[in-house]
């Protein structure tokens, strides 16, 4: 069931994005032939007036098919004949056009690429903007109904130990309680981090209490402990964490563990929730941009960072297993990630379309068809290469 929930969540994400394009296109007077959730074979469709609404076989995507959105047809000025697509990009499996749609295609004042600069930009921007708005609504609703989170720091209990990093190599395990480091008591995780980051890489003696567990017992239910001293040497080259925290390029010493969080929630007014939700979306956007920049500059490894549809479904399914809080957090993260990614100035993405429209505006006339086709082919090649790489990463992670 968690896999089904993951697919539903990702379907909502795509629908929100495409709904933005659809609604603003309608508002700007652009003729919309089809609003589809998913790709591939048509599972269900219904035509209402000039628009066909369809649900397709592969839910990880979607599209809004607009009249006059294909520059290879619009710029060539082809005459509209019976059954002609009227400058609309062809979509395999789309049913025959209704009389209203045929009439729409003959009215080039409704064509997307015949609209002025600002309406075209508004239609393209609407997809990412709707993702950001939806993330903001989710974050605001969470804070308003659940409350502002207050993380209680200390005592320090290890939640996760990251693979192949000093904490794991030293023998520290999830559930261990950190008592002291080099003889200094550790009341809070903040105090622990201060010592580790100020170590300059020297070896630290970490005293932990390890729970003695009966069969089927969890660490939080333990009543007896074994005291151990482990030697751990912090390292400065955990680039992924530096990027997320924005601490680069200075050396930041870490050992690779996270503490378990004790979170309480305090009631928040609607105004406070709106501000907190907006702040969360902004911070997530900044972190996403940091990761993208680090990938481009080679600061972090793409093999560790980039995931494809398998990884996305896996992570979303795990959030579904963990409950509503995790699901909402994942939806906020995915909406922000999709919004930021689509604004990149890569041809075939929304940001790429905005770049081309702006170049056309600066030139004072349409860009040549050859140039548009060339940059589109480059963009498609880049996205295809990225998809192949991401799926390869997924297969390597999950099949070894």
Buried (B, 14 or more C-beta within 10 A) or exposed (E): EBEEBBBEBBBBBBBBBBBBBBBBBBEBEBBBBBBBBBBEEBEEBEBEEBBBBBBBEEBBBBBBBBBBBBBEBBBEEEEBEEEBBBBBBEBEEBEEBBEBBBEBBEBBEBBBBBBEEEBBBBBBBBBBBBBBBBBBBBBBEBBBEBBBBEEEBBBBBBEEBBEEBBBBBBBBBEBBBBBBBEEEEBEBBEBBBBBBBEBEEEEBEBBBBBBEBEEEEEBEEBEEBEEBEBEBBBBBEBBBBBBBEEEBEEEBBBBBBEBBEEEEEEEBEEEBBBBBBBEBBEEBBEBBEBBBEBBEEEBBEBEEBBBBBBBBBBBBBEBBEEEEEBBBBBBBBBBBBBBBBBBEBBBBBBBBBBBBBEEBBEEEEBBEBEEBEEBBEBBEEBBEEBEEBBBEBBEEBEEE
